[in-house]
């Protein structure tokens, strides 16, 4: 208990003062490692309302613009909203695949900007509640997809539920999204802590959304990275920041991804930087036979 208290106290102190910069480590370039399957990136957050789904949608568009075959899986089975952000009416979703009424190809729809979307299923908050047969059918469908595309982005739910961890523990890379709000920072650290213990070999990076200025984004990253290194012995990689931009809420109201509505705005330029960082530094880990095979093992525990 004293260790937990010490960590919380240190995080609060770092929120109240500036510190010397930490070493900003980045992953090895993707070009140095061969790829025979899709790169799988789980986009997650400690709390809701930090813009995680918006980041995932716009990142998918940016990656697709670089001639990548990109699929976004909305894996927030209880509060899925990627289709709303893209102004898409889904005739079917992931629940129909799980129930056997549709094949994965039937529910995967073209989305604005050139990626494909697998819509989430409202009302199925815990994938662990599925039967073994249902899980196996879903795993087999997704495993086939993994062999045929370049990038799979998974927009998980927020928090540390079993549903979220089932995806983050098996992805090639976990992108944790936070904002400069103290509660969001605390929850982001909690997610990093849980994931690092649940899957200690899983690379993680931190993206600071809604930063008022670049220096604020860098400061938040450095604070979390320092505490994680000191108390968890975990290296949190630097995914950069996305500036607070009035074009973002305006685009949400129009149900148009902001990178399409305002491609030259500050937030869109930040998404471009994020895509380049991920392109340079994220590659799949071949140990374990792929994301969905690894996830299948966890389901059976």
N, C-alpha and C positions, 0 to 999 in steps of 0.2 A: 504493500500500500504506500509506503514512504517513497518508493521509486516513482510511482504514478504521480504522487503529489509533487515530487521534485520536478518531473517533466512538465507538469501543468504550470508550476510556478516559473520555470525557466521560459516557457513559451510566452507567458504574460509579460515577463520582464523584457523579452525581446520585442514584444509588440509596443513597448513604451519607450524604446530607445534605439538609436542607430548603432550598428556594429560594423566591424571590419568585414569586407566581402569574403565570402567563402569561395573555394575553387569551384568554378562552374563547369562540371564535368558533362561531357556529351557522349552518346554511344558511338561505337565504331561505325564507319560508313557502310551503307548497305552493299556497296559495290565490292567490298572485300569478302563477302560471304555469298555462296551460291543459293539460289532460291528455286525450289521445285514445286512450291505450293503457295497459296495466298499468304500474305502478311496479315495477321489478325491483330487489330488494335481495339482494346476495350476502353471506352470513354466513360469515366465514372466521376462521382463527386461524393463529398461527405453529407451534404444537405441539398434539398431541392431549391430551385430558384436562383441558381448560379449561372444559368445559361448553358448547361451541359448539352442538351438536345440541339440547341441552336448552333453550338460549336460543331457538333457531330455532322449536322446537315450541311453546313457551309464548308467544312473540311472535306466532306465527300465530294462536293462540287469542285473544289479546287484540285483535288487529286484526279478527278475524272478529266479535268481540263488538260492535264499532263498526259493524256492518252492512256490512263490506267482504267482497267475494267474494275469498277468499284461497286460494292454492294454494302448498303447500310441496313443492318438488322436492328430494328427497334425492339430491344429486349426488356424494356420496362413494361412487363406484362400487365401491370395494373393501371399505369398512368401513361400509356403510350401517346405521343403527340407529334412525332416526326411528320406524319401525314398532314396534320393541321398546318405546320410550318411551311409545307410544300404546296398547300392548297390542293391536295389529292383526296378524292373520295375512293376509299378502298372497298371494292366489292367483297373481298375476303381478306383474311389476315392469318397470322401464325396459329391462331386457335383452330382454324380449319385444317391446317396441316397436322396438328397434334391429334385432332379427332379422326383423321383419315378421310375427310371429305374432299380435300384438295391436295394436289401435289405442290411442292415448293415452287415449281415453275409457274403454277397458276396464281400464286399470291404475290410474286415478285413483279413489281410494276415499274415502268420508267418514271423517273423523277426529274424535275427541272435541273438543268445543268449537266445531264448526261450520266448520272449514276442510277442504280436500281435500288428500290426500297422494298424491304420485307416488313410490312406493318405489324406492330405489336398487337397483342390480344388483351383487350380490357377485360378484367374480371378473373384473370389467371395470375394472381400475384405471386404464387410460389410454384415454381417449376418442380420443386421436389415433391409436390403433391401428386404429380402424374404417375400413372402406373408404369411398371417396367416396360411393357409393350409400347406405350405411348412415347416414353423417353427414347427407346431404341429406334422407333420410326423417325423421330425428329433428328436424332443424331445421324442416322444414315442419310437423310435428306441433306443436312448441312455439310456432312463430310464430302459428299459428291460435289457440292458447291465450292468447297475449299480447293478442289483440284482444278477448277475451271476459271477462276478469276484472279486478279492481281492483289486486291486489297478487300478485306472484310472489316468494316467498322461496326462495332457493337455498342449501341447506346444503352448502357445498363440503367437500372434504377439507381436512385440515390441511397446512400447509407451502406450498411454492412449486413444486409439480409442474406440468407443462404442463396437466394436467386442471384444477387449481385456477385457474390463470391464464386459461384459456379462458373461464371464467365471470366472474372478477373484472374482467377488462379490458373487458368489454362491458356490465356492469350499470350501472344508473343511480346506484347508491350501494353502497359496500362497507363493511360493518360488521365491524371487526376486534375479536375477542374475546380478552381476555387475563385472567390472574389476577395478584395481587400477587407471585407467585413470581418470583425473579430470572431463571430460565431462560425462563419464559413471557414476561416483559417483553422480554428480549433477542430472542426469536424473533418477537414481535409487531412490534418495530422492524424486524427483517429483512424481514418480510412487507410492511410499509409502504414500505420502501425499494425492494423489487423491484416492487411494484405501481405506485409513483409513477414509476418509470422505464419500466415496460412500458406503462402507460396514464396519461400525466401529467395528463390532464384529468379523471381519475376522482375524484369526491368520496369521501373516506374519513372514517369516524368511529371512535372507540375506545370500547369498552365494557369496563369492569373488572368481571369476575365474581368472586364469592366474596370480596368485600371485607369485612374484619372490622368496619369502621365507615365512614361516609361520608367522613371525612377521608382515610382510606387510599385510597379510590377516586379522590378528587380529586387526591391527591398523585401517584399512578401516572400518571393522565392528563396532569398538568402536566409531569412529567418526560419522558414520551415525546413529547408535543407540542412541548416546547422543543427537544429534540434534533433532531426532524424538521424543525422550522423553521430551526434553525441550520445543519444540515449538508446537508439535502435541499431546503431552500426549499419545504417542503410544509406546508400547513395541515391539521392533523388535527383534525377536529371532535369535540366532546364529546358522546358518547352516554350519559354517566352511568355508573352502576355497578349491580351487583346484590349485595346483601348476602349473606354466608355465612349459611345458614339451615338448621337441622336438618330442616325440613320438606322440603327439596329431596331429599336422599338417601333419606329415607323414602318420598317419592312415587316415586322411581325404582325402588325395590325393589317397590313395589306396581304398577309399570307404569302409573301415572296421572300426567299432567302436573300439576306442583305448583300451577299457577294454578287448576286445577279442584279438586284435593284440599284445598288450603289457600288460598283466595282472599284472605284477610286477612293472611297472613304477610308478613314483611318482603320476601322475595324476590318475591312476587307484586306487591306495591306498586311495587317497582322496575321490574318488567316493564311495569306500567301507565305509569310515567314514561317508559320507553324508547319505548313505542308512541306516546305523545303527542309526544315529541321527533321521532320519525320522521314522524309525520303532519304536523307543522308544517314540517319542514325538508327533506323528501326528495321530489323530483318527477322524472319522467323527463326525459332530455335528448332532444329530438326529432331532433337532428342525427344522421344515420346510419341512420334508418329503423327503429329499434327494436332491442331487445336481441338477439334471435335472428338478425336480419339482420346485425348487426355481428359476432356470434359466427361466423356462417357465413363472413364475409370472413376472419377470423383462421384458421379451419380450412383455408382454401384457400391460405394462405401457404406 
